[in-house]
């Protein structure tokens, strides 16, 4: 986990002090060293805040190539850097360090943008070519490492966080209403937009090359499911081999590596494979909640005992909510973020950093191998979509009034019926969104709606989007929610404590395997992560393998308690709340009253949906108050 930043302009000189100030804004990401480089004519500069993981003594950045032509700043890890190093040595390149940074630098010298497809790792980097006066930015395949940029007549600036861009002079703070609409419906803006109109996010699998008279944005990789087969090989054996290799590569480090252990299939299987790899006893970490519906600590303890780890458990008690901690979480994000599981992620990262500075996590398993219930819901909606629209609409009334079904069942059934009446991507949006399109218009102020115009949040087109189901939703989840929500959450919360998180499930070999894995080996109408569970039987206790999926969340309502819920409600409904510039007071009240009282109609809204909407408003208010964007 490092922070990178920089500036390029062919017609304006950089002020070195500005670069140093921006680099300092990222020191939470890299507390082990701060470095800057400025071009002799001050037309470009690169900054780096370092978290030392590999080659602790000689891996400082910015790093200059042996010939002096190229300068690099790099955030991430290249897991196949040893193989690349050997290949580059054979091609005549020299090395002064053992770092993957120098391997990446020489790979670019040798192959240019063609080096990107050879890299197996998580990365965001910038390389400046002093001979051709050219800046090259690139980001890893799935968006594990972030990279943002702003371009204007003043030049191009980039950074690992938006706050680094905003620390530069001349970067406006204008709100992007379309991105804010995305946030209200999904909890995050859809890439490449951010909630600041003048700041963009470099998309996963993409690069940006900027020179004096040209800007070239390109894509070197994109997720795509295929119907290829692995030459008749046993998929279970293949998966085991690929995961073992991925875990082994992700354990390479000059400092100890720990592991998240939620108690779910993904993290548990990775821990078992890491423990089987040998070496020092691995340290594992888990959050224990006081509310049973959110607590998987018993499963985490079972896995730790089964494979023999040094296990640490962080207890989070019911009604123990600390508003200052939540506000620290919200303020760490430099754009609104609606996923409240950022809170327990922040807490566990803070605890882990007391013991290790590198940890492996299970992100990507649900997306790659069919872990989310919404995938099979999307298949159900596709089937329902063949029925006449009048029939689906007519069925809503009877289903909503059937008292023989629990409120949650009726609510879920109504959601599926309504989604089935949509077409293409809109069906899938209905499955994933916090708000429906008509609810969005009910929630926002008329001025917001006018600024929004005809725009409505929508997923990018996918193959066969006219008949979208679970497979298409897997595609969309990997392309949007994975980088926009899940990986962003982990990056921001871990970087707040100078912790590096590695994700073996997103290694190139696992991406390629999962892309070719047939859908029936991922999930069915009854089971999820079918192949992954089969493999887990070999390494994990039965009760862990057979348990139902639990999301990594926090019981926000009970954790805050009555006093906490009331305090936040008062802040959001006060006359000074900037939130009211965007959101109708009547909508705010519709959420705050039931959230505080814990009394609402469960056939219309689940407990989780209620407190996620509340949390989204809280996040939006904190963002408006801290960053003061122009509306």
matplotlib code that plots the C-alpha trace (Angstrom):
import matplotlib.pyplot as plt

x = [0.0, 1.6, 0.5, 1.5, 0.9, 2.3, 1.9, 2.7, 2.3, 4.2, 3.6, 3.6, 6.3, 5.5, 6.1, 8.1, 6.5, 3.1, 4.2, 5.7, 2.4, 0.4, 2.7, 2.4, -1.4, -0.8, 1.5, -1.2, -0.9, 2.9, 4.4, 7.9, 9.2, 8.4, 10.1, 9.6, 11.2, 10.9, 12.0, 14.9, 12.6, 9.8, 7.3, 6.7, 7.0, 6.3, 5.7, 5.6, 4.7, 6.1, 5.0, 8.1, 7.3, 9.9, 13.6, 13.2, 16.6, 16.8, 13.2, 12.8, 10.8, 10.6, 13.0, 15.1, 16.0, 19.7, 19.9, 18.2, 15.5, 12.5, 11.2, 8.6, 6.3, 4.4, 1.7, 1.2, 2.9, 4.0, 3.7, 5.5, 8.4, 11.0, 10.1, 10.0, 13.4, 15.0, 13.5, 14.8, 18.2, 18.4, 17.5, 20.4, 18.8, 20.7, 19.3, 20.6, 17.8, 15.8, 12.5, 9.5, 9.5, 12.7, 11.4, 8.3, 10.4, 12.6, 9.6, 8.2, 11.5, 11.5, 7.9, 6.2, 2.4, 2.8, 4.3, 0.9, -0.5, 2.5, 2.0, 0.4, -0.3, -2.1, -0.8, -1.3, 1.8, 3.1, 6.2, 7.6, 9.7, 12.2, 13.3, 9.8, 8.2, 5.5, 3.6, 2.2, -0.4, -1.8, -4.0, -4.4, -7.0, -9.8, -9.1, -7.4, -5.3, -6.9, -5.8, -7.5, -6.6, -7.6, -6.7, -7.2, -5.3, -3.0, -1.9, -2.6, -2.4, -2.9, -3.0, -4.0, -6.8, -9.0, -7.8, -4.4, -5.9, -7.8, -4.5, -3.3, -4.1, -6.5, -8.5, -12.2, -14.6, -17.7, -20.2, -21.1, -24.9, -24.9, -22.3, -24.3, -27.4, -25.3, -24.3, -27.9, -29.0, -26.0, -23.9, -21.0, -20.5, -20.1, -16.6, -15.0, -17.0, -16.4, -18.6, -16.3, -17.1, -13.5, -11.9, -11.9, -11.0, -8.7, -10.8, -9.4, -7.4, -6.7, -3.9, -3.6, -0.7, -0.3, 2.2, 2.4, -0.2, -1.9, -3.9, -4.5, -6.8, -6.7, -7.7, -5.4, -7.7, -11.4, -13.3, -15.1, -16.7, -15.9, -17.1, -13.6, -12.6, -9.4, -8.5, -10.7, -8.8, -10.6, -11.9, -11.6, -7.9, -7.3, -8.8, -6.8, -3.6, -4.3, -5.3, -2.3, 0.0, -1.8, -1.6, 2.1, 2.8, 0.8, 2.8, 6.1, 7.2, 10.2, 7.8, 5.3, 2.0, -1.3, -4.8, -8.4, -10.5, -14.2, -15.3, -16.7, -15.6, -13.3, -11.0, -11.1, -9.9, -7.1, -6.0, -5.9, -3.9, -1.5, -1.0, -0.3, 2.4, 4.6, 6.8, 6.1, 2.6, 0.3, -1.6, -5.4, -7.8, -11.6, -14.3, -16.7, -20.1, -22.5, -25.4, -25.7, -27.0, -23.8, -21.3, -19.2, -16.5, -17.3, -16.5, -13.4, -12.2, -13.0, -10.9, -8.0, -7.9, -8.3, -5.3, -3.2, -3.0, -2.2, -5.7, -6.8, -10.4, -11.7, -14.9, -17.5, -20.3, -23.9, -24.8, -21.1, -21.2, -18.6, -19.8, -16.2, -15.0, -17.8, -17.1, -13.4, -14.5, -16.7, -14.1, -11.4, -13.4, -13.1, -16.4, -19.7, -19.6, -22.7, -21.5, -21.6, -19.4, -16.5, -16.9, -15.9, -13.3, -11.8, -11.8, -10.2, -7.6, -6.7, -6.2, -4.3, -1.8, -0.7, 0.7, 1.5, 1.7, 0.5, -2.6, -4.4, -8.2, -10.9, -12.3, -13.2, -14.4, -18.1, -17.8, -15.6, -17.5, -21.1, -21.5, -24.2, -27.9, -28.7, -27.1, -29.9, -32.4, -31.4, -32.1, -35.5, -36.3, -35.3, -37.8, -40.5, -39.9, -41.4, -44.8, -47.1, -46.5, -50.2, -50.0, -46.8, -48.4, -51.6, -49.7, -48.2, -51.3, -52.2, -48.5, -48.2, -51.3, -50.5, -50.1, -49.1, -45.6, -43.2, -42.8, -39.2, -40.5, -43.3, -41.0, -38.4, -41.1, -42.5, -39.0, -38.6, -42.0, -41.2, -37.8, -39.2, -41.3, -38.1, -35.9, -32.2, -29.9, -32.7, -33.7, -30.2, -30.2, -33.4, -31.7, -28.7, -29.9, -30.7, -33.4, -35.6, -35.5, -38.9, -37.7, -34.7, -36.9, -39.0, -35.8, -34.0, -34.7, -36.3, -33.0, -31.1, -33.6, -33.3, -29.4, -29.7, -31.8, -32.8, -29.8, -30.7, -28.1, -27.6, -25.0, -22.8, -24.0, -23.1, -23.3, -26.9, -28.2, -31.5, -32.1, -30.0, -29.7, -27.2, -24.3, -24.6, -24.9, -21.6, -20.1, -21.5, -20.6, -16.9, -16.8, -18.7, -19.4, -16.0, -13.9, -16.5, -17.6, -15.8, -12.2, -12.5, -13.8, -10.8, -8.3, -9.5, -10.0, -6.6, -4.7, -6.1, -3.7, -0.8, -1.9, -1.5, -4.2, -3.5, -6.3, -5.3, -8.8, -8.1, -4.8, -4.6, -4.7, -7.9, -9.5, -8.8, -10.0, -13.3, -13.9, -14.0, -15.9, -19.4, -22.2, -23.7, -20.4, -20.7, -24.3, -27.7, -31.2, -30.3, -26.5, -23.7, -20.0, -20.5, -17.0, -15.3, -17.3, -16.2, -12.6, -13.2, -14.3, -10.7, -9.3, -12.0, -14.4, -17.7, -19.7, -17.7, -18.2, -21.9, -22.8, -25.0, -23.4, -23.3, -22.2, -19.5, -21.5, -22.3, -25.7, -25.5, -28.9, -28.3, -24.6, -25.3, -28.1, -30.9, -28.6, -26.4, -29.3, -31.0, -27.8, -27.2, -30.8, -30.8, -27.7, -29.2, -32.5, -31.1, -31.5, -27.7, -27.5, -26.1, -27.9, -31.1, -29.6, -29.8, -32.4, -36.0, -36.6, -39.7, -37.6, -35.0, -37.8, -39.2, -36.0, -34.9, -38.1, -38.3, -34.5, -34.5, -37.7, -36.9, -40.6, -41.4, -43.2, -41.0, -42.9, -41.6, -38.1, -35.7, -33.7, -30.5, -32.0, -33.2, -29.9, -27.9, -30.1, -29.6, -25.8, -25.8, -27.4, -24.9, -22.0, -23.3, -23.7, -20.2, -18.8, -20.7, -19.6, -15.9, -15.2, -17.7, -18.3, -20.0, -23.5]
y = [0.0, 3.2, 6.6, 8.0, 11.4, 13.7, 16.4, 17.0, 20.1, 21.0, 24.8, 25.4, 24.9, 22.9, 24.4, 21.8, 22.8, 21.9, 18.4, 17.9, 19.1, 16.7, 13.8, 14.5, 14.2, 10.5, 9.6, 7.5, 5.2, 4.9, 5.9, 4.4, 7.1, 10.1, 10.9, 13.4, 14.0, 17.2, 17.5, 20.0, 22.3, 21.7, 20.5, 17.3, 15.9, 12.6, 11.9, 8.7, 7.8, 4.3, 1.3, -0.9, -4.6, -5.9, -4.8, -2.7, -1.0, -0.2, 0.1, 3.9, 5.9, 7.8, 5.4, 6.3, 3.8, 2.9, 5.1, 8.0, 8.3, 6.9, 7.7, 5.6, 5.8, 2.6, 1.5, -2.3, -5.6, -7.5, -11.2, -12.6, -10.1, -12.8, -14.5, -11.1, -10.2, -13.4, -12.7, -9.1, -10.1, -12.4, -9.5, -7.4, -5.3, -4.6, -4.4, -2.4, -3.6, -6.7, -4.7, -5.4, -1.6, -1.8, -4.9, -3.0, 0.0, -2.2, -4.1, -0.8, 0.1, -3.2, -3.6, -0.3, -0.6, -4.3, -4.9, -4.5, -7.8, -9.6, -8.3, -10.4, -8.2, -5.3, -2.0, 1.7, 3.4, 6.4, 6.5, 9.7, 9.5, 12.4, 12.0, 12.1, 14.2, 11.6, 10.5, 6.9, 5.9, 2.4, 0.4, -3.3, -5.6, -5.5, -2.2, -3.4, -0.2, 3.2, 5.9, 9.3, 12.2, 15.7, 17.4, 21.0, 23.8, 23.8, 20.2, 16.8, 15.8, 12.3, 10.6, 7.5, 9.4, 12.3, 14.3, 14.4, 16.0, 18.5, 19.5, 20.9, 24.5, 24.9, 21.7, 22.7, 21.1, 21.0, 18.2, 15.7, 15.2, 12.1, 10.5, 11.5, 9.9, 6.7, 6.9, 7.3, 4.3, 2.0, 3.4, 4.3, 6.3, 4.3, 4.5, 6.5, 9.3, 10.5, 12.8, 15.7, 16.6, 17.5, 14.4, 11.0, 7.5, 5.5, 2.4, -1.1, -2.7, 0.7, 3.0, 6.8, 8.2, 12.0, 14.0, 17.6, 17.4, 14.1, 12.1, 8.4, 6.4, 2.7, -0.7, -3.6, -6.1, -6.6, -9.3, -11.6, -15.0, -17.6, -21.1, -22.5, -25.7, -26.7, -29.5, -32.0, -31.4, -32.0, -28.5, -29.3, -30.3, -27.4, -24.9, -26.4, -26.0, -22.5, -21.3, -22.9, -21.1, -17.8, -18.0, -18.9, -15.9, -13.6, -14.7, -13.4, -10.5, -9.3, -8.7, -11.1, -11.6, -12.1, -13.0, -11.8, -14.7, -13.8, -17.4, -17.6, -19.9, -17.6, -16.3, -19.7, -21.5, -19.0, -19.3, -23.1, -23.0, -20.4, -22.5, -25.6, -23.6, -23.9, -21.2, -19.3, -19.7, -17.3, -14.7, -14.5, -11.8, -11.7, -9.3, -10.7, -9.0, -9.1, -9.9, -13.5, -12.6, -10.7, -12.9, -15.6, -15.7, -19.3, -20.4, -18.3, -19.9, -23.4, -22.7, -21.2, -24.3, -26.7, -25.3, -24.0, -20.2, -17.6, -16.2, -12.7, -11.7, -8.1, -7.9, -5.3, -5.1, -4.3, -0.7, 0.2, 2.5, 5.3, 8.2, 9.6, 6.3, 6.3, 9.9, 9.0, 6.3, 8.6, 11.3, 8.9, 8.7, 11.7, 11.0, 9.7, 5.9, 4.1, 0.7, 0.6, -2.5, 0.0, 0.4, -3.1, -3.1, 0.0, -1.5, -4.8, -3.1, -0.9, -4.0, -5.9, -3.1, -3.5, -6.9, -7.0, -4.6, -7.1, -9.3, -11.5, -11.2, -13.1, -10.4, -11.6, -15.1, -14.2, -12.4, -15.1, -18.1, -17.2, -16.3, -13.7, -14.7, -11.9, -14.0, -16.6, -13.8, -12.4, -15.8, -15.9, -12.4, -13.4, -16.3, -14.1, -11.6, -14.0, -13.5, -10.6, -7.4, -7.0, -10.4, -9.5, -6.2, -7.8, -10.3, -7.6, -6.9, -10.5, -11.2, -8.1, -9.1, -12.8, -13.0, -16.7, -15.5, -13.6, -9.9, -10.4, -13.1, -10.9, -7.9, -10.0, -11.4, -8.0, -6.8, -9.6, -9.0, -5.3, -6.1, -8.6, -5.8, -3.9, -4.8, -5.5, -3.7, -2.1, -5.5, -6.1, -2.6, -3.3, -6.4, -4.4, -0.9, 0.6, 2.8, 2.3, 4.9, 6.4, 6.5, 8.5, 11.2, 11.1, 11.6, 14.4, 18.1, 19.6, 21.5, 18.2, 16.6, 19.5, 19.3, 15.6, 16.0, 12.7, 10.8, 7.8, 5.4, 2.3, -0.4, -0.5, -2.8, -6.5, -9.3, -10.6, -7.6, -8.0, -11.2, -10.5, -13.0, -14.2, -14.6, -11.0, -9.8, -11.6, -9.6, -6.3, -7.0, -7.6, -4.5, -2.1, -3.2, -4.9, -1.8, 0.7, -0.7, -3.8, -3.1, 0.7, -0.1, -2.3, 0.0, 3.2, 1.5, -0.4, 2.6, 4.7, 2.5, 1.9, -1.7, -3.6, -6.0, -8.7, -10.6, -14.0, -14.6, -11.8, -13.2, -13.5, -17.3, -17.3, -14.7, -16.8, -20.0, -18.4, -16.8, -20.4, -22.0, -23.0, -21.2, -24.5, -25.0, -21.6, -21.5, -23.1, -22.3, -23.8, -23.6, -21.0, -21.3, -24.9, -25.8, -23.6, -25.5, -28.8, -27.8, -26.4, -29.9, -31.0, -28.3, -27.0, -28.2, -29.4, -26.7, -24.0, -25.6, -26.1, -22.8, -20.2, -17.1, -14.1, -10.7, -8.9, -6.2, -4.4, -4.2, -0.4, 0.3, -1.7, -0.8, 2.9, 2.5, 4.9, 7.7, 7.3, 7.0, 10.1, 12.2, 11.5, 12.0, 15.4, 16.4, 15.2, 17.0, 20.2, 23.5, 23.7, 20.3, 20.8, 17.5, 19.5, 21.2, 17.8, 15.7, 16.5, 17.1, 14.9, 11.9, 12.5, 12.4, 9.2, 7.4, 9.0, 8.4, 4.6, 4.3, 6.0, 4.3, 0.9, 0.7, 0.3, -1.8, -4.8, -5.7, -2.4, -2.2, -4.6, -3.8, -3.8, -1.5, 0.9, 1.4, 1.4, 4.3, 6.1, 5.5, 6.8, 10.1, 10.3, 9.8, 12.4, 15.0, 14.4, 14.7, 17.9, 19.4, 18.5, 19.0, 21.8, 21.0, 23.5, 22.4]
z = [0.0, -1.2, -2.5, -5.8, -7.3, -10.0, -12.6, -16.2, -18.4, -21.5, -21.1, -17.3, -14.7, -11.6, -8.2, -6.3, -3.0, -4.4, -5.2, -1.8, -0.2, -2.3, -1.5, 2.2, 1.8, 1.0, 3.9, 5.6, 2.6, 2.9, 6.3, 5.5, 3.3, 1.2, -2.1, -5.0, -8.4, -10.5, -14.1, -14.6, -16.5, -13.9, -16.5, -14.7, -11.2, -9.4, -5.8, -3.7, -0.1, 0.5, 2.5, 2.4, 1.6, -0.8, -0.9, 2.3, 1.8, -1.9, -3.1, -2.7, -5.2, -7.5, -9.2, -12.2, -14.9, -15.3, -18.5, -16.8, -19.4, -17.4, -13.9, -12.1, -9.1, -8.4, -5.9, -5.6, -6.0, -9.1, -8.1, -11.2, -11.0, -10.5, -13.7, -15.5, -14.0, -15.4, -18.8, -18.8, -17.6, -20.6, -22.8, -21.4, -18.8, -15.6, -12.1, -9.1, -6.6, -5.8, -6.1, -8.3, -9.0, -11.0, -12.8, -13.8, -14.9, -17.1, -18.5, -19.7, -21.2, -23.1, -24.1, -23.6, -23.1, -24.2, -20.7, -19.1, -20.4, -18.9, -15.4, -12.7, -9.8, -8.3, -9.5, -10.3, -11.7, -13.6, -15.8, -17.2, -20.4, -20.2, -23.8, -25.5, -22.7, -22.2, -19.1, -19.0, -16.3, -15.9, -13.5, -12.8, -14.4, -11.8, -10.0, -6.8, -6.7, -7.4, -9.7, -10.3, -12.6, -13.7, -16.9, -17.9, -19.6, -16.6, -17.3, -16.0, -12.3, -10.9, -7.5, -5.6, -3.9, -5.0, -2.0, -3.7, -6.8, -4.7, -2.9, -6.3, -7.2, -10.1, -9.5, -9.2, -6.7, -8.8, -7.9, -10.6, -10.4, -12.4, -10.2, -7.1, -8.6, -9.1, -5.5, -4.2, -6.2, -5.8, -3.0, -5.3, -8.6, -11.8, -13.2, -14.7, -13.1, -9.6, -7.5, -8.5, -12.1, -13.0, -11.5, -13.3, -12.2, -14.6, -15.2, -14.4, -17.2, -18.7, -19.4, -20.2, -22.2, -22.3, -24.3, -25.5, -28.2, -27.5, -25.0, -25.6, -23.3, -24.0, -22.5, -22.4, -20.6, -19.9, -18.1, -20.5, -19.8, -22.4, -23.2, -23.5, -21.8, -20.1, -22.4, -20.5, -17.2, -13.9, -12.9, -9.2, -9.6, -11.8, -9.3, -6.5, -8.4, -9.5, -6.1, -4.5, -6.9, -6.5, -2.7, -2.8, -5.0, -2.8, 0.3, -1.2, 1.1, 3.1, 6.1, 7.8, 6.0, 7.9, 6.7, 7.1, 8.4, 8.3, 8.7, 5.2, 2.4, 0.6, 3.4, 5.1, 2.0, 1.4, 5.0, 4.8, 1.6, 3.1, 6.2, 4.1, 2.3, 5.3, 6.9, 10.1, 11.6, 9.9, 12.0, 11.3, 12.2, 12.7, 14.0, 16.6, 16.8, 19.7, 17.4, 16.2, 12.7, 12.0, 13.8, 12.1, 14.7, 15.8, 12.2, 12.1, 15.3, 14.0, 10.9, 12.9, 15.1, 12.2, 10.2, 13.1, 12.9, 15.5, 15.7, 16.9, 17.5, 17.7, 19.7, 18.7, 21.2, 20.5, 21.5, 21.6, 18.6, 18.6, 16.5, 16.3, 14.8, 12.2, 11.3, 10.9, 8.5, 6.5, 6.3, 5.0, 1.8, -0.5, -2.2, -0.8, -0.1, 1.0, 2.1, 5.9, 6.0, 5.7, 9.5, 10.5, 7.8, 9.3, 12.8, 11.8, 9.6, 12.6, 14.8, 12.1, 11.7, 15.3, 14.3, 10.5, 7.6, 4.9, 4.9, 2.4, 1.9, 0.1, -2.1, -5.6, -4.6, -4.6, -7.9, -9.6, -8.4, -8.0, -4.3, -4.3, -4.2, -6.7, -9.4, -9.2, -8.6, -12.0, -13.6, -11.9, -13.3, -16.8, -16.6, -15.1, -17.9, -20.4, -18.8, -20.0, -18.2, -17.2, -15.5, -13.5, -12.5, -11.5, -9.3, -7.1, -5.1, -4.1, -3.2, -1.1, 1.0, 1.4, 5.2, 5.0, 3.8, 6.1, 5.3, 4.0, 1.5, 0.3, -0.2, -2.1, -4.3, -5.1, -6.0, -8.5, -10.0, -10.5, -11.9, -14.4, -15.9, -16.9, -19.8, -20.3, -18.0, -16.0, -14.8, -13.3, -11.9, -10.0, -8.4, -7.1, -6.3, -3.0, -4.6, -7.6, -10.4, -9.3, -5.6, -6.7, -8.2, -5.0, -2.9, -4.7, -4.7, -7.9, -8.6, -8.5, -10.9, -13.3, -13.2, -13.7, -16.8, -18.6, -17.1, -15.0, -13.5, -15.7, -16.0, -19.1, -21.9, -21.6, -24.0, -24.5, -22.4, -24.1, -22.1, -19.0, -16.3, -13.7, -16.1, -17.2, -13.6, -12.8, -15.7, -14.4, -10.8, -11.8, -13.9, -11.6, -8.0, -7.5, -8.2, -7.3, -3.9, -2.6, -3.6, -2.9, 0.6, 1.4, -0.2, 1.6, 5.0, 4.9, 3.6, 6.6, 8.7, 6.3, 5.7, 2.4, 1.4, -1.2, -3.0, -4.4, -5.8, -8.4, -9.6, -13.4, -13.3, -11.2, -13.4, -16.5, -14.8, -13.6, -17.0, -18.5, -15.7, -16.7, -14.9, -13.4, -11.5, -10.0, -8.7, -9.0, -7.8, -4.4, -4.0, -4.5, -5.1, -6.0, -7.2, -4.5, -1.8, -3.3, -3.0, 0.5, 1.7, 1.4, 3.6, 6.0, 8.8, 7.4, 9.3, 7.5, 4.1, 4.5, 6.2, 4.4, 3.1, 5.5, 4.3, 6.1, 7.7, 10.9, 12.8, 12.4, 14.0, 17.2, 17.3, 17.4, 20.0, 20.6, 21.6, 18.5, 16.1, 17.6, 17.5, 13.8, 13.0, 14.6, 12.6, 9.3, 9.9, 11.3, 9.5, 8.8, 7.1, 3.6, 2.7, 2.1, -0.9, -2.6, -0.8, 0.0, 3.8, 3.5, 2.2, 5.0, 7.6, 6.0, 6.7, 10.0, 11.9, 11.5, 11.8, 15.2, 16.4, 14.8, 13.8, 10.0, 7.5, 6.7, 3.6, 2.0, 3.4, 5.0, 8.1, 6.0, 3.3, 5.9, 7.7, 4.4, 3.1, 6.4, 6.2, 2.6, 3.8, 6.6, 4.2, 1.8, 4.5, 5.8, 2.2, 1.6, 4.8, 4.5, 0.8, 0.2, -3.5, -5.7, -6.4]

ax = plt.figure().add_subplot(projection="3d")
ax.plot(x, y, z, "-o")
ax.set_aspect("equal")
plt.show()
